[in-house]
Amino acid sequence: MPYTFRAAPAAPPSVAPSPPAPVDEGKLRTEDERNTTAIFRAAAPSTLFVTQLRVLIDQFQRTATEVPAGSGSGFAWDDAGTIVTNFHVVQGARALTVTLSSQKTYPAQIIGVEPRKDIAVIKIDVPPGTLTPLHVVDPRVPLEKTVAIGNPFGLDHTTLTTGVIGALGRQMEGIGGVTIRDMIQTDAAINPGNFGLLAIEPSTST
């Protein structure tokens, strides 16, 4: 029986795969992530690093050296050098320095303290426009978003944690057994060093 041979069909011409479309990172983020990023970028320049210095005396070499003895966060209140921090950060300090987000360091002086609120006001001598004052708003209702920004554990860079306001008007015992009133309760992680600044997302309600 004769066989009939047929030519194999020609393969279709190869087509180079088209390059993937560029990814819009902004669309991959949620609205909450974009909001957190915006808050951090706005508040980070206002966040400062306060270091307490004490004198270490070497009895053998007869020398005295200033060494860091504690640290905490603070924020710029105005562009004239006024800074708000915590009382326990400056308590007993013989000298203070403030490091800006630009990593420039300036000596600071204590202007006033309020141990009952664990608040202290210090001042540095800087040219006008050096500091970025923090925009301060009043918390209105629980469940508003909060962002705790600071330098926890003495790290040399600004970090943040997020949460919500759990309640207003809380009170707890502070330094020396003094009761601190009208505190804000939040579930944002508060570590040693980042308690100096609590950014609150402004409410959009009227």
ROMARLUM-651918 format. One record per residue (C-alpha): residue number from 1; residue in one letter; y, x, z. Coordinates in pm, whole numbers, m for minus. Example, Ala and Ser with C-alpha at 12.3 -4.5 7.8 and 13.67 -1.06 7.14 Angstrom:
REM ROMARLUM-651918
lopa->1 | vogu->a | py->m450 | px->1230 | pz->780 $
lopa->2 | vogu->s | py->m106 | px->1367 | pz->714 $
This chain:
REM ROMARLUM-651918
lopa->1 | vogu->m | py->0 | px->0 | pz->0 $
lopa->2 | vogu->p | py->330 | px->157 | pz->m103 $
lopa->3 | vogu->y | py->593 | px->225 | pz->168 $
lopa->4 | vogu->t | py->964 | px->162 | pz->126 $
lopa->5 | vogu->f | py->1199 | px->404 | pz->297 $
lopa->6 | vogu->r | py->1552 | px->307 | pz->389 $
lopa->7 | vogu->a | py->1833 | px->537 | pz->496 $
lopa->8 | vogu->a | py->1941 | px->510 | pz->859 $
lopa->9 | vogu->p | py->2274 | px->333 | pz->906 $
lopa->10 | vogu->a | py->2566 | px->564 | pz->934 $
lopa->11 | vogu->a | py->2687 | px->621 | pz->1290 $
lopa->12 | vogu->p | py->3030 | px->475 | pz->1360 $
lopa->13 | vogu->p | py->3304 | px->733 | pz->1376 $
lopa->14 | vogu->s | py->3360 | px->867 | pz->1726 $
lopa->15 | vogu->v | py->3676 | px->752 | pz->1894 $
lopa->16 | vogu->a | py->3841 | px->970 | pz->2155 $
lopa->17 | vogu->p | py->3878 | px->786 | pz->2487 $
lopa->18 | vogu->s | py->4232 | px->682 | pz->2564 $
lopa->19 | vogu->p | py->4392 | px->855 | pz->2863 $
lopa->20 | vogu->p | py->4400 | px->649 | pz->3181 $
lopa->21 | vogu->a | py->4719 | px->463 | pz->3250 $
lopa->22 | vogu->p | py->4942 | px->633 | pz->3509 $
lopa->23 | vogu->v | py->4893 | px->500 | pz->3859 $
lopa->24 | vogu->d | py->5194 | px->346 | pz->4025 $
lopa->25 | vogu->e | py->5153 | px->462 | pz->4386 $
lopa->26 | vogu->g | py->5412 | px->209 | pz->4495 $
lopa->27 | vogu->k | py->5185 | px->m77 | pz->4385 $
lopa->28 | vogu->l | py->4890 | px->67 | pz->4579 $
lopa->29 | vogu->r | py->5079 | px->44 | pz->4906 $
lopa->30 | vogu->t | py->5107 | px->m277 | pz->5099 $
lopa->31 | vogu->e | py->5442 | px->m424 | pz->5193 $
lopa->32 | vogu->d | py->5384 | px->m316 | pz->5553 $
lopa->33 | vogu->e | py->5315 | px->44 | pz->5444 $
lopa->34 | vogu->r | py->5632 | px->54 | pz->5236 $
lopa->35 | vogu->n | py->5826 | px->m89 | pz->5529 $
lopa->36 | vogu->t | py->5686 | px->173 | pz->5771 $
lopa->37 | vogu->t | py->5774 | px->450 | pz->5528 $
lopa->38 | vogu->a | py->6130 | px->318 | pz->5494 $
lopa->39 | vogu->i | py->6174 | px->299 | pz->5873 $
lopa->40 | vogu->f | py->6045 | px->653 | pz->5920 $
lopa->41 | vogu->r | py->6266 | px->799 | pz->5650 $
lopa->42 | vogu->a | py->6569 | px->626 | pz->5800 $
lopa->43 | vogu->a | py->6499 | px->723 | pz->6164 $
lopa->44 | vogu->a | py->6341 | px->1068 | pz->6131 $
lopa->45 | vogu->p | py->6672 | px->1253 | pz->6073 $
lopa->46 | vogu->s | py->6803 | px->1099 | pz->6397 $
lopa->47 | vogu->t | py->6501 | px->1219 | pz->6597 $
lopa->48 | vogu->l | py->6562 | px->1539 | pz->6792 $
lopa->49 | vogu->f | py->6347 | px->1779 | pz->6995 $
lopa->50 | vogu->v | py->6474 | px->1855 | pz->7347 $
lopa->51 | vogu->t | py->6341 | px->2164 | pz->7524 $
lopa->52 | vogu->q | py->6396 | px->2251 | pz->7889 $
lopa->53 | vogu->l | py->6434 | px->2621 | pz->7968 $
lopa->54 | vogu->r | py->6374 | px->2799 | pz->8295 $
lopa->55 | vogu->v | py->6418 | px->3160 | pz->8397 $
lopa->56 | vogu->l | py->6101 | px->3366 | pz->8437 $
lopa->57 | vogu->i | py->6161 | px->3668 | pz->8660 $
lopa->58 | vogu->d | py->5938 | px->3973 | pz->8625 $
lopa->59 | vogu->q | py->5943 | px->4146 | pz->8963 $
lopa->60 | vogu->f | py->5782 | px->4463 | pz->8828 $
lopa->61 | vogu->q | py->6002 | px->4518 | pz->8524 $
lopa->62 | vogu->r | py->6307 | px->4363 | pz->8690 $
lopa->63 | vogu->t | py->6380 | px->4136 | pz->8396 $
lopa->64 | vogu->a | py->6469 | px->3770 | pz->8363 $
lopa->65 | vogu->t | py->6366 | px->3573 | pz->8054 $
lopa->66 | vogu->e | py->6429 | px->3212 | pz->7954 $
lopa->67 | vogu->v | py->6104 | px->3036 | pz->7867 $
lopa->68 | vogu->p | py->6026 | px->2674 | pz->7765 $
lopa->69 | vogu->a | py->5930 | px->2469 | pz->8070 $
lopa->70 | vogu->g | py->5901 | px->2121 | pz->7918 $
lopa->71 | vogu->s | py->6001 | px->1919 | pz->7615 $
lopa->72 | vogu->g | py->6056 | px->1568 | pz->7489 $
lopa->73 | vogu->s | py->6220 | px->1363 | pz->7219 $
lopa->74 | vogu->g | py->6571 | px->1229 | pz->7190 $
lopa->75 | vogu->f | py->6792 | px->1069 | pz->6930 $
lopa->76 | vogu->a | py->7145 | px->1114 | pz->6805 $
lopa->77 | vogu->w | py->7376 | px->849 | pz->6943 $
lopa->78 | vogu->d | py->7681 | px->952 | pz->6739 $
lopa->79 | vogu->d | py->7796 | px->1233 | pz->6511 $
lopa->80 | vogu->a | py->7999 | px->1396 | pz->6789 $
lopa->81 | vogu->g | py->7691 | px->1556 | pz->6946 $
lopa->82 | vogu->t | py->7593 | px->1286 | pz->7198 $
lopa->83 | vogu->i | py->7215 | px->1261 | pz->7241 $
lopa->84 | vogu->v | py->7004 | px->1016 | pz->7442 $
lopa->85 | vogu->t | py->6676 | px->1137 | pz->7593 $
lopa->86 | vogu->n | py->6464 | px->1073 | pz->7904 $
lopa->87 | vogu->f | py->6565 | px->1174 | pz->8256 $
lopa->88 | vogu->h | py->6232 | px->1339 | pz->8331 $
lopa->89 | vogu->v | py->6282 | px->1563 | pz->8025 $
lopa->90 | vogu->v | py->6598 | px->1716 | pz->8172 $
lopa->91 | vogu->q | py->6522 | px->1683 | pz->8544 $
lopa->92 | vogu->g | py->6558 | px->2019 | pz->8718 $
lopa->93 | vogu->a | py->6652 | px->2201 | pz->8398 $
lopa->94 | vogu->r | py->6851 | px->2522 | pz->8425 $
lopa->95 | vogu->a | py->6918 | px->2517 | pz->8051 $
lopa->96 | vogu->l | py->6849 | px->2286 | pz->7757 $
lopa->97 | vogu->t | py->6822 | px->2328 | pz->7383 $
lopa->98 | vogu->v | py->6808 | px->2067 | pz->7107 $
lopa->99 | vogu->t | py->6631 | px->2126 | pz->6777 $
lopa->100 | vogu->l | py->6740 | px->1914 | pz->6481 $
lopa->101 | vogu->s | py->6526 | px->1796 | pz->6193 $
lopa->102 | vogu->s | py->6671 | px->2090 | pz->5997 $
lopa->103 | vogu->q | py->6504 | px->2318 | pz->6260 $
lopa->104 | vogu->k | py->6843 | px->2444 | pz->6378 $
lopa->105 | vogu->t | py->6863 | px->2482 | pz->6757 $
lopa->106 | vogu->y | py->7170 | px->2431 | pz->6976 $
lopa->107 | vogu->p | py->7232 | px->2469 | pz->7351 $
lopa->108 | vogu->a | py->7289 | px->2138 | pz->7529 $
lopa->109 | vogu->q | py->7464 | px->2021 | pz->7845 $
lopa->110 | vogu->i | py->7382 | px->1721 | pz->8061 $
lopa->111 | vogu->i | py->7654 | px->1455 | pz->8051 $
lopa->112 | vogu->g | py->7496 | px->1188 | pz->8269 $
lopa->113 | vogu->v | py->7164 | px->1056 | pz->8397 $
lopa->114 | vogu->e | py->7020 | px->726 | pz->8515 $
lopa->115 | vogu->p | py->6690 | px->796 | pz->8695 $
lopa->116 | vogu->r | py->6628 | px->425 | pz->8755 $
lopa->117 | vogu->k | py->6602 | px->375 | pz->8379 $
lopa->118 | vogu->d | py->6459 | px->724 | pz->8306 $
lopa->119 | vogu->i | py->6753 | px->787 | pz->8071 $
lopa->120 | vogu->a | py->6971 | px->1093 | pz->8028 $
lopa->121 | vogu->v | py->7267 | px->1170 | pz->7802 $
lopa->122 | vogu->i | py->7319 | px->1526 | pz->7682 $
lopa->123 | vogu->k | py->7561 | px->1681 | pz->7437 $
lopa->124 | vogu->i | py->7558 | px->1962 | pz->7183 $
lopa->125 | vogu->d | py->7849 | px->2123 | pz->7002 $
lopa->126 | vogu->v | py->7798 | px->2069 | pz->6629 $
lopa->127 | vogu->p | py->8032 | px->2023 | pz->6333 $
lopa->128 | vogu->p | py->8106 | px->1661 | pz->6234 $
lopa->129 | vogu->g | py->7846 | px->1521 | pz->5998 $
lopa->130 | vogu->t | py->7564 | px->1740 | pz->6131 $
lopa->131 | vogu->l | py->7390 | px->1459 | pz->6317 $
lopa->132 | vogu->t | py->7264 | px->1129 | pz->6180 $
lopa->133 | vogu->p | py->7327 | px->860 | pz->6444 $
lopa->134 | vogu->l | py->7046 | px->612 | pz->6497 $
lopa->135 | vogu->h | py->7119 | px->250 | pz->6412 $
lopa->136 | vogu->v | py->7054 | px->64 | pz->6738 $
lopa->137 | vogu->v | py->6943 | px->m301 | pz->6742 $
lopa->138 | vogu->d | py->6835 | px->m535 | pz->7020 $
lopa->139 | vogu->p | py->6477 | px->m664 | pz->7023 $
lopa->140 | vogu->r | py->6478 | px->m1043 | pz->7005 $
lopa->141 | vogu->v | py->6126 | px->m1179 | pz->7030 $
lopa->142 | vogu->p | py->5772 | px->m1052 | pz->7089 $
lopa->143 | vogu->l | py->5546 | px->m970 | pz->6795 $
lopa->144 | vogu->e | py->5818 | px->m786 | pz->6606 $
lopa->145 | vogu->k | py->5699 | px->m458 | pz->6458 $
lopa->146 | vogu->t | py->5769 | px->m132 | pz->6642 $
lopa->147 | vogu->v | py->5746 | px->230 | pz->6532 $
lopa->148 | vogu->a | py->5737 | px->504 | pz->6797 $
lopa->149 | vogu->i | py->5883 | px->824 | pz->6653 $
lopa->150 | vogu->g | py->5904 | px->1163 | pz->6822 $
lopa->151 | vogu->n | py->5751 | px->1504 | pz->6881 $
lopa->152 | vogu->p | py->5436 | px->1430 | pz->7085 $
lopa->153 | vogu->f | py->5268 | px->1710 | pz->7280 $
lopa->154 | vogu->g | py->5550 | px->1950 | pz->7194 $
lopa->155 | vogu->l | py->5466 | px->1964 | pz->6825 $
lopa->156 | vogu->d | py->5737 | px->2105 | pz->6601 $
lopa->157 | vogu->h | py->5739 | px->1812 | pz->6359 $
lopa->158 | vogu->t | py->5814 | px->1442 | pz->6379 $
lopa->159 | vogu->t | py->5527 | px->1194 | pz->6392 $
lopa->160 | vogu->l | py->5498 | px->819 | pz->6433 $
lopa->161 | vogu->t | py->5272 | px->545 | pz->6566 $
lopa->162 | vogu->t | py->5305 | px->175 | pz->6497 $
lopa->163 | vogu->g | py->5253 | px->m147 | pz->6690 $
lopa->164 | vogu->v | py->5422 | px->m468 | pz->6789 $
lopa->165 | vogu->i | py->5632 | px->m586 | pz->7082 $
lopa->166 | vogu->g | py->5396 | px->m746 | pz->7331 $
lopa->167 | vogu->a | py->5662 | px->m869 | pz->7574 $
lopa->168 | vogu->l | py->6019 | px->m813 | pz->7692 $
lopa->169 | vogu->g | py->6155 | px->m771 | pz->8043 $
lopa->170 | vogu->r | py->5860 | px->m578 | pz->8186 $
lopa->171 | vogu->q | py->5902 | px->m355 | pz->8492 $
lopa->172 | vogu->m | py->5710 | px->m61 | pz->8631 $
lopa->173 | vogu->e | py->5745 | px->212 | pz->8889 $
lopa->174 | vogu->g | py->5928 | px->521 | pz->8770 $
lopa->175 | vogu->i | py->6016 | px->862 | pz->8909 $
lopa->176 | vogu->g | py->6064 | px->865 | pz->9286 $
lopa->177 | vogu->g | py->5921 | px->517 | pz->9327 $
lopa->178 | vogu->v | py->6221 | px->355 | pz->9157 $
lopa->179 | vogu->t | py->6136 | px->34 | pz->8971 $
lopa->180 | vogu->i | py->6240 | px->44 | pz->8605 $
lopa->181 | vogu->r | py->6325 | px->m305 | pz->8482 $
lopa->182 | vogu->d | py->6379 | px->m471 | pz->8144 $
lopa->183 | vogu->m | py->6123 | px->m255 | pz->7965 $
lopa->184 | vogu->i | py->5969 | px->m330 | pz->7624 $
lopa->185 | vogu->q | py->5591 | px->m364 | pz->7618 $
lopa->186 | vogu->t | py->5430 | px->m238 | pz->7299 $
lopa->187 | vogu->d | py->5084 | px->m143 | pz->7181 $
lopa->188 | vogu->a | py->5218 | px->150 | pz->6975 $
lopa->189 | vogu->a | py->5053 | px->470 | pz->7098 $
lopa->190 | vogu->i | py->5296 | px->644 | pz->7335 $
lopa->191 | vogu->n | py->5205 | px->1009 | pz->7390 $
lopa->192 | vogu->p | py->5390 | px->1275 | pz->7594 $
lopa->193 | vogu->g | py->5692 | px->1360 | pz->7384 $
lopa->194 | vogu->n | py->5727 | px->1060 | pz->7151 $
lopa->195 | vogu->f | py->5856 | px->810 | pz->7406 $
lopa->196 | vogu->g | py->6220 | px->898 | pz->7344 $
lopa->197 | vogu->l | py->6263 | px->679 | pz->7038 $
lopa->198 | vogu->l | py->6127 | px->334 | pz->6964 $
lopa->199 | vogu->a | py->6233 | px->195 | pz->6628 $
lopa->200 | vogu->i | py->6218 | px->m182 | pz->6596 $
lopa->201 | vogu->e | py->6204 | px->m358 | pz->6262 $
lopa->202 | vogu->p | py->6503 | px->m593 | pz->6244 $
lopa->203 | vogu->s | py->6402 | px->m959 | pz->6238 $
lopa->204 | vogu->t | py->6470 | px->m1141 | pz->5913 $
lopa->205 | vogu->s | py->6504 | px->m1474 | pz->6090 $
lopa->206 | vogu->t | py->6848 | px->m1619 | pz->6158 $
